[in-house]
């Protein structure tokens, strides 16, 4: 019984850490994906690529 409780505590700690990682990734995606004040056509491709990379990482 003690081992099961210890395993559950470790699992919960892992889930909390994963949740924090996902929240951080989501905040970064939200910041990076805000539309600029200038024309959308002027958004650098590198910025779009970076948003895509962060989104893929968050979905893992």
C-alpha positions as CSV (number, residue, x, y, z in Angstrom):
1,X,0.0,0.0,0.0
2,X,2.8,2.4,0.8
3,X,4.4,1.8,-2.6
4,X,1.2,2.5,-4.4
5,X,0.8,5.8,-2.5
6,X,4.4,6.7,-3.4
7,X,3.8,5.8,-7.0
8,X,0.6,7.9,-7.1
9,X,2.4,10.9,-5.6
10,X,5.1,10.6,-8.2
11,X,2.5,10.4,-11.0
12,X,0.7,13.4,-9.6
13,X,3.9,15.4,-9.5
14,X,4.7,14.4,-13.1
15,X,1.2,15.5,-14.2
16,X,1.6,18.9,-12.4
17,X,4.9,19.5,-14.1
18,X,3.5,18.5,-17.5
19,X,0.6,20.9,-16.9
20,X,2.9,23.7,-16.1
21,X,5.0,23.0,-19.2
22,X,1.9,23.1,-21.4
23,X,0.6,26.3,-19.8
24,X,4.0,28.0,-20.5
25,X,4.0,26.7,-24.1
26,X,0.4,28.0,-24.6
27,X,1.3,31.5,-23.2
28,X,4.3,31.6,-25.5
29,X,2.2,30.6,-28.5
30,X,-0.4,33.2,-27.6
31,X,2.2,35.9,-27.3
32,X,4.0,34.9,-30.6
33,X,0.7,34.6,-32.5
34,X,-0.7,38.1,-31.8
35,X,-1.2,39.9,-35.0
36,X,1.1,42.8,-35.5
37,X,-0.2,46.3,-36.2
38,X,1.3,46.3,-39.7
39,X,0.0,44.3,-42.6
40,X,-0.1,40.5,-42.0
41,X,1.7,40.1,-45.2
42,X,4.8,41.6,-43.5
43,X,5.0,39.0,-40.7
44,X,8.3,37.3,-41.2
45,X,8.2,33.6,-42.2
46,X,10.6,32.9,-39.4
47,X,8.0,34.1,-36.8
48,X,5.4,31.9,-38.3
49,X,7.8,29.0,-38.3
50,X,8.6,29.6,-34.6
51,X,4.9,29.7,-33.7
52,X,4.5,26.4,-35.5
53,X,7.4,24.8,-33.6
54,X,6.0,25.8,-30.3
55,X,2.6,24.6,-31.2
56,X,4.0,21.2,-32.2
57,X,5.9,20.9,-29.0
58,X,2.8,21.8,-26.9
59,X,0.9,19.1,-28.7
60,X,3.4,16.3,-27.9
